[in-house]
């Protein structure tokens, strides 16, 4: 599957949710080429980016423009995806622990989204990092090696795309 198709397939469920909520979403892709993601890898990436996009959406209040920009590109045999939001930014005091379980600045939230994101990407040999944060929003960058695949034993049934789920 080429990289742009894979990213659009991964983002499709989350983009619909954001747009329905009135968020201005833009997606762009630079470059071409085969990312080499298998179906399990696409499932893990879908969950990782869904967690990032949920966090972005939750960070935006009604008192400011609600925008999310997703930019993807391939360079040096690495697929990179940047998610930029117009939220309030991540509070400085939790920034060092933001990918740890139960770390949250939001009342009524478990603080697991970014942990799940990090673990899904680690399963694929990738990573996630906060590239910038401030009162105008946050930019998070995901990096994955070309050709990353998830070990078959690592894929729980709910992560597998519907076509691959086995009855039982």
Order of alpha helices (4+ residues) and beta strands (2+ residues): alpha-beta-alpha-beta-beta-alpha-alpha-beta-beta
